[in-house]
Amino acid sequence: MNRKLPWKTAWVTGAGRGIGEALVKQLSKEGVTVYASSRTLTELQRLKDETSNYPGRIVPVPLDITKREQIDDLFASWDQGEGVPDLVVLNAGNHDPFSAQEFSAQRCSELFQVNLQGTINCIDPVLKSFIARDRGQLVVMASVAGYRGLPTAAAYGAGKAALINLCEALRLDLYKTSVKLQVINPGFVRTPLTDKNDFKMPALMEADQAADRIIQGLLSERFEITFPRRFTFVLKMLRILPYSWYFKLISRTVKTDKPVITSEKHG
């Protein structure tokens, strides 16, 4: 792989498993120093041990993105040291599938606290730093579940749709600056949670493939990084269908008693 990445340092949340883990490994393999965050220190230590011979250094940063004080402490340490990393990928999130029959305000709130508010907690200080120095690359992990409503994904999809809309608005606000903002909307990627699905997942990708597609996207000027392109193109087209067609098509396509999981839990 003959490419030179433009970042010396990166921060990746949700780095303990799945896409986040694969992305951290790939960045480190290509010489980037990566601050890897997860709620679980043992996952981060394992990740550091597995990449000890890589050119780029991995720095474990245990972090719960729902705790503002932990994020403030992290940024205070960067302000006193090497500064906020050049690249920030906010990948941390969770998924709790439930149907209308199981609908719960509490479960919705818990998902929103991680997927939406937790991400916003991180965006706040990142943007302040990047805007002040007029440079930096911020990337937010959303999902194709944010395109339209999907069975058992009312709370998950709503949070991801909010992130997509939020990033679209921020991208416009940042248009005349040197701060680069992108959003990632992946399709099915093999993870510990998607392995439990009892239905065929179209265009299923491995996590390392997803990480490579993400880095390719980060090197481009595209706002949205989405993959596999043919699969996500079909999902994009579903957004223009009238509701009567869309509801009939999705109800016939999804024939399983188990929840439809379009992403992984990554702490």
C-alpha positions in Angstrom: 0.0 0.0 0.0 1.9 3.0 -1.3 0.2 6.0 0.2 1.3 8.6 2.8 -1.4 9.6 5.2 -1.6 13.4 6.0 -2.2 13.0 9.7 0.5 12.7 12.4 -2.0 12.0 15.1 -5.6 10.8 15.3 -8.3 10.2 18.0 -10.7 7.3 17.4 -13.6 6.6 19.8 -15.3 3.2 20.1 -11.9 1.7 19.4 -12.3 -1.5 21.4 -13.9 -3.6 18.7 -15.5 -3.7 15.3 -14.9 -0.9 12.8 -13.2 1.3 15.4 -10.6 -1.4 16.3 -9.9 -2.1 12.6 -9.5 1.6 11.8 -7.1 2.2 14.7 -5.0 -0.8 13.5 -4.9 0.5 9.9 -3.9 4.0 10.9 -1.2 2.8 13.2 0.1 0.4 10.5 0.5 3.4 8.3 2.5 5.4 10.8 -0.2 7.5 12.6 -0.1 7.9 16.4 -3.6 7.0 17.5 -5.3 7.9 20.7 -7.7 5.0 21.0 -10.8 5.4 23.3 -13.2 2.9 24.7 -14.9 2.4 28.0 -13.0 -0.8 28.6 -9.3 -0.5 29.3 -8.6 -4.2 28.8 -9.8 -3.9 25.1 -7.5 -1.0 24.6 -4.5 -2.7 26.2 -5.0 -5.7 24.0 -5.2 -3.5 21.0 -1.9 -1.8 22.0 -0.2 -5.2 22.6 -1.3 -6.5 19.2 0.1 -3.5 17.4 3.3 -3.1 19.3 5.5 -3.6 16.2 3.5 -1.1 14.0 5.1 2.2 12.9 2.5 4.3 14.6 2.0 4.4 18.4 -1.3 3.6 20.0 -2.2 5.5 23.2 -5.0 3.9 25.2 -7.5 6.5 26.4 -10.3 5.0 28.6 -13.3 7.2 28.1 -17.1 7.3 28.5 -18.4 9.8 26.0 -21.5 10.4 28.0 -19.4 11.9 30.8 -18.5 15.5 29.9 -16.0 15.8 32.7 -13.9 12.9 31.3 -13.9 14.6 27.9 -12.9 17.9 29.5 -10.0 16.2 31.3 -8.8 14.6 28.1 -8.8 17.9 26.2 -7.1 19.7 29.1 -4.3 17.1 28.9 -4.0 17.7 25.1 -3.9 21.5 25.6 -1.0 21.1 28.0 0.8 18.6 25.7 0.8 17.8 22.0 -2.5 19.4 21.2 -5.8 18.0 19.8 -5.0 15.3 17.2 -5.2 16.3 13.5 -7.9 13.7 12.7 -10.8 12.9 15.0 -13.2 10.0 14.2 -16.2 9.8 16.5 -17.1 6.2 16.1 -18.4 5.2 19.6 -22.1 4.1 19.8 -24.5 1.4 20.8 -27.5 -0.4 19.4 -30.5 -1.7 21.2 -33.2 -3.1 18.8 -36.8 -3.2 19.9 -40.2 -3.2 18.3 -43.2 -1.0 18.8 -44.6 -3.6 21.2 -41.4 -3.2 23.4 -41.1 0.6 22.9 -39.6 2.3 26.0 -38.8 5.9 26.7 -36.0 4.7 28.9 -34.4 2.6 26.2 -34.7 5.4 23.7 -33.1 7.8 26.2 -30.2 5.5 26.8 -29.4 5.1 23.1 -29.7 8.9 22.5 -27.4 9.5 25.4 -24.6 7.5 23.7 -25.2 7.7 20.0 -26.4 11.3 19.8 -25.5 13.3 23.0 -22.3 11.4 23.5 -21.1 12.3 20.0 -22.2 15.9 20.5 -20.2 16.0 23.8 -17.1 15.2 21.7 -17.9 17.5 18.8 -18.2 20.5 21.0 -14.5 20.8 22.1 -13.2 19.4 18.9 -14.9 22.1 16.8 -13.7 24.8 19.3 -10.1 23.7 18.9 -10.2 23.2 15.1 -12.0 26.5 14.4 -9.5 28.4 16.6 -6.6 27.0 14.7 -8.5 26.9 11.3 -7.5 23.3 10.5 -8.4 19.7 11.4 -10.5 16.9 10.2 -13.6 15.7 12.1 -15.5 12.6 11.1 -18.8 11.3 12.6 -20.0 7.7 12.4 -23.7 7.6 11.5 -25.5 4.8 9.6 -27.6 3.9 6.6 -30.3 3.3 9.3 -30.6 7.1 9.4 -31.8 7.3 5.8 -35.3 6.0 6.5 -37.2 4.2 9.3 -36.4 0.5 9.6 -38.1 -2.3 11.7 -36.9 -2.4 15.4 -34.6 0.6 14.8 -36.8 3.5 15.8 -34.5 4.9 18.5 -31.2 3.8 16.8 -32.3 5.2 13.4 -33.6 8.4 14.8 -30.3 9.1 16.6 -28.3 8.4 13.4 -30.7 10.5 11.3 -30.1 13.4 13.7 -26.3 13.0 13.4 -26.6 13.1 9.6 -28.7 16.3 9.7 -26.4 17.8 12.3 -23.3 17.2 10.2 -25.0 18.5 7.1 -25.7 21.8 8.9 -22.2 22.0 10.4 -20.6 21.3 7.0 -22.4 24.4 5.6 -21.3 26.5 8.6 -17.7 25.4 8.1 -17.8 26.0 4.3 -15.3 28.9 4.2 -13.0 27.5 6.8 -10.1 24.9 6.6 -11.9 22.6 9.0 -13.0 19.4 7.2 -16.2 17.6 8.4 -17.4 14.2 7.0 -20.0 11.6 8.0 -19.7 7.8 7.6 -22.8 5.8 6.7 -21.7 2.1 6.5 -23.8 -0.9 5.3 -23.5 -4.3 7.0 -20.1 -5.0 8.5 -19.2 -8.3 10.3 -19.0 -7.7 14.0 -19.8 -9.7 17.2 -23.4 -8.4 17.1 -24.1 -8.9 13.4 -22.8 -12.5 13.7 -26.0 -13.1 15.7 -28.3 -12.2 12.9 -30.4 -15.1 11.4 -31.0 -13.4 8.1 -28.8 -12.8 5.0 -27.0 -9.5 5.2 -26.5 -8.0 1.7 -23.0 -7.0 0.7 -21.6 -8.0 4.1 -18.1 -6.6 4.6 -15.3 -7.5 7.0 -14.2 -4.8 9.5 -10.7 -4.4 7.9 -12.3 -3.9 4.5 -14.5 -1.2 6.1 -11.5 0.5 7.7 -9.7 0.7 4.3 -12.8 2.2 2.7 -13.0 4.7 5.5 -9.4 5.8 5.0 -10.0 6.1 1.3 -12.9 8.3 2.0 -11.0 10.4 4.5 -8.4 11.2 1.9 -11.1 12.4 -0.5 -13.2 15.6 -0.4 -16.5 13.8 -0.2 -18.8 14.8 2.6 -20.4 11.3 3.0 -18.3 8.1 3.2 -20.5 5.2 2.5 -19.9 1.6 1.5 -20.4 -0.8 -0.2 -21.5 1.8 -2.8 -23.9 -0.3 -4.8 -25.8 -1.4 -1.7 -26.0 2.0 -0.1 -27.0 3.5 -3.5 -30.1 1.3 -3.4 -30.9 2.4 0.1 -30.6 6.0 -1.0 -33.1 5.4 -3.7 -35.5 4.1 -1.2 -35.7 7.6 0.3 -37.6 8.9 -2.7 -40.2 6.2 -2.7 -43.8 7.2 -1.6 -44.6 6.0 1.9 -47.2 3.5 0.6 -44.5 1.8 -1.6 -41.8 2.0 0.9 -43.7 0.4 3.8 -44.9 -2.5 1.6 -41.4 -3.1 0.2 -39.7 -3.1 3.6 -42.4 -5.3 5.3 -42.0 -7.9 2.5 -38.2 -7.8 2.5 -37.7 -8.1 6.3 -39.1 -11.5 7.3 -37.5 -12.4 10.6 -38.6 -12.5 14.2 -35.2 -11.3 15.2 -34.1 -7.6 15.2 -32.5 -6.1 12.2 -29.0 -4.9 13.3 -27.2 -2.5 10.9 -24.3 -1.6 13.1 -22.3 -2.8 16.0 -21.9 -1.9 19.7 -18.6 -0.1 20.0 -17.8 1.4 23.3 
